[in-house]
Amino acid sequence: MFDYKKMFDLTGRTALVVGAGSGIGQASAIALGAFGANVICADLNLDACHDTLKYIADQGGHGAALAIDMRASVSIAEALDPIPQIDILVSTPSINVRKPMLRITDEEFDKVMALNMKGTFMLMRYVAAGMATRKRGSIIVFSSIRGDVVEPGQGIYAATKSGVRQMVKALASELGGSGVRANCIAPGVVETPLTAQIQNQPEWYNAYAAKGALGRWAQPEEMTGAVVYLASDASSYVTGTVVYVDGGWMAQDGRFTPPL
Ligand SMILES: NC(=O)c1ccc[n+]([C@@H]2O[C@H](COP(=O)([O-])OP(=O)(O)OC[C@H]3O[C@@H](n4cnc5c(N)ncnc54)[C@H](O)[C@@H]3O)[C@@H](O)[C@H]2O)c1
């Protein structure tokens, strides 16, 4: 008989979380550890990974810390070659240069692409190859509501958040027969270092809070239900899709509440 209570159990699985040093990646690593996974915490910032490991241990979990630079395939291979098996990949690192399209320089364009698009691609390519060989794996990449809707100053970031969805769909399509699933999560607005510039400006912060149906920002922990779901057998028939964790941002217009 199907064991419903084991659907979210990650015991015996190894999860690689790249971006585990901050924000959503850190919360994801802690959550995966709490559900039993052995969590490899990887980030440019190795010290921050060690902090995350302590939080994982506080929740009864276990894992390891690893320095990695997602922008270099050599760094990816050096960091990950010694790991015999990765069952779950969570990829969060991304940057945003908030500038109008007409003022974005070639260098700024390349910088955002190098991490958000090419880095995500190279990381997925490496990890998915091993998963396909072992005929098991779940890949989770962080997109954004900006993959659907933009505002001034989000052009290149938004393009990458849309672009990673298409890469993830292609991977899902190519590796479905090999038992590998690949999905994106699209957050709304989450209080992390990435959004510090907005959080520091009350008008901007409050406008974003009011846009979604829930009328507030999210905490990083609120992203992790979707991460554990997509990582686990609870989502065994889910691939090539986008899970929105956006507090209703995409559902409502949000400009005005009519007097009813
Ligand atoms: N915070 C939000 O409101 C929000 C909204 C929508 C989507 N997202 C998406 O969620 C994801 C996570 O965002 P966050 O807010 O947790 O970001 P964050 O800035 O808090 O964390 C990013 C982490 O990635 C690491 N990193 C940066 N460059 C790296 C590299 N080259 N190699 C390895 N690690 C590197 C950083 O050291 C940091 O620990 C991003 O993809 C972002 O686009 C966030």
The ligand as an SDF file (V2000), in Angstrom:
LIG
                    3D

 44 48  0  0  0  0  0  0  0  0999 V2000
   14.3140   37.7130   -2.6760 N   0  0  0  0  0  0  0  0  0  0  0  0
   13.2890   37.8870   -3.4980 C   0  0  0  0  0  0  0  0  0  0  0  0
   12.3900   38.7120   -3.2600 O   0  0  0  0  0  0  0  0  0  0  0  0
   13.1620   37.0470   -4.7450 C   0  0  0  0  0  0  0  0  0  0  0  0
   12.0400   37.2290   -5.5440 C   0  0  0  0  0  0  0  0  0  0  0  0
   11.9100   36.4850   -6.6990 C   0  0  0  0  0  0  0  0  0  0  0  0
   12.8910   35.5780   -7.0550 C   0  0  0  0  0  0  0  0  0  0  0  0
   13.9890   35.4330   -6.2540 N   0  0  0  0  0  0  0  0  0  0  0  0
   15.0080   34.4820   -6.6910 C   0  0  0  0  0  0  0  0  0  0  0  0
   15.3350   33.6030   -5.6250 O   0  0  0  0  0  0  0  0  0  0  0  0
   16.7200   33.2580   -5.7090 C   0  0  0  0  0  0  0  0  0  0  0  0
   17.3910   33.4470   -4.3780 C   0  0  0  0  0  0  0  0  0  0  0  0
   17.3410   34.7960   -4.0040 O   0  0  0  0  0  0  0  0  0  0  0  0
   17.8000   35.3010   -2.5570 P   0  0  0  0  0  0  0  0  0  0  0  0
   16.9360   36.4670   -2.2710 O   0  0  0  0  0  0  0  0  0  0  0  0
   17.8700   34.1690   -1.6240 O   0  0  0  0  0  0  0  0  0  0  0  0
   19.2940   35.8220   -2.8930 O   0  0  0  0  0  0  0  0  0  0  0  0
   20.5170   36.1510   -1.9150 P   0  0  0  0  0  0  0  0  0  0  0  0
   21.2410   37.2680   -2.5920 O   0  0  0  0  0  0  0  0  0  0  0  0
   20.0420   36.3310   -0.5100 O   0  0  0  0  0  0  0  0  0  0  0  0
   21.4140   34.8220   -1.9620 O   0  0  0  0  0  0  0  0  0  0  0  0
   22.1520   34.4630   -3.0870 C   0  0  0  0  0  0  0  0  0  0  0  0
   23.3160   33.5660   -2.6630 C   0  0  0  0  0  0  0  0  0  0  0  0
   24.0130   33.1660   -3.8420 O   0  0  0  0  0  0  0  0  0  0  0  0
   25.4020   33.2360   -3.6000 C   0  0  0  0  0  0  0  0  0  0  0  0
   26.1280   33.4240   -4.8550 N   0  0  0  0  0  0  0  0  0  0  0  0
   26.2330   34.5650   -5.5740 C   0  0  0  0  0  0  0  0  0  0  0  0
   27.0110   34.3650   -6.6400 N   0  0  0  0  0  0  0  0  0  0  0  0
   27.3910   33.0580   -6.6080 C   0  0  0  0  0  0  0  0  0  0  0  0
   28.2170   32.2650   -7.4490 C   0  0  0  0  0  0  0  0  0  0  0  0
   28.8230   32.7830   -8.5360 N   0  0  0  0  0  0  0  0  0  0  0  0
   28.4080   30.9680   -7.1250 N   0  0  0  0  0  0  0  0  0  0  0  0
   27.8460   30.4530   -6.0130 C   0  0  0  0  0  0  0  0  0  0  0  0
   27.0660   31.1660   -5.1780 N   0  0  0  0  0  0  0  0  0  0  0  0
   26.8460   32.4570   -5.4640 C   0  0  0  0  0  0  0  0  0  0  0  0
   25.5650   34.4200   -2.6610 C   0  0  0  0  0  0  0  0  0  0  0  0
   26.8030   34.3720   -1.9640 O   0  0  0  0  0  0  0  0  0  0  0  0
   24.3510   34.2590   -1.7590 C   0  0  0  0  0  0  0  0  0  0  0  0
   24.6510   33.4440   -0.6410 O   0  0  0  0  0  0  0  0  0  0  0  0
   17.2950   34.0820   -6.8670 C   0  0  0  0  0  0  0  0  0  0  0  0
   17.3430   33.2620   -8.0140 O   0  0  0  0  0  0  0  0  0  0  0  0
   16.2890   35.1830   -7.0740 C   0  0  0  0  0  0  0  0  0  0  0  0
   16.2530   35.6300   -8.4110 O   0  0  0  0  0  0  0  0  0  0  0  0
   14.1440   36.1380   -5.1060 C   0  0  0  0  0  0  0  0  0  0  0  0
  1  2  1  0
  2  3  2  0
  2  4  1  0
  4  5  1  0
  4 44  2  0
  5  6  2  0
  6  7  1  0
  7  8  2  0
  8  9  1  0
  8 44  1  0
  9 10  1  0
  9 42  1  0
 10 11  1  0
 11 12  1  0
 11 40  1  0
 12 13  1  0
 13 14  1  0
 14 15  2  0
 14 16  1  0
 14 17  1  0
 17 18  1  0
 18 19  2  0
 18 20  1  0
 18 21  1  0
 21 22  1  0
 22 23  1  0
 23 24  1  0
 23 38  1  0
 24 25  1  0
 25 26  1  0
 25 36  1  0
 26 27  1  0
 26 35  1  0
 27 28  2  0
 28 29  1  0
 29 30  1  0
 29 35  2  0
 30 31  1  0
 30 32  2  0
 32 33  1  0
 33 34  2  0
 34 35  1  0
 36 37  1  0
 36 38  1  0
 38 39  1  0
 40 41  1  0
 40 42  1  0
 42 43  1  0
M  CHG  2   8   1  16  -1
M  END
$$$$
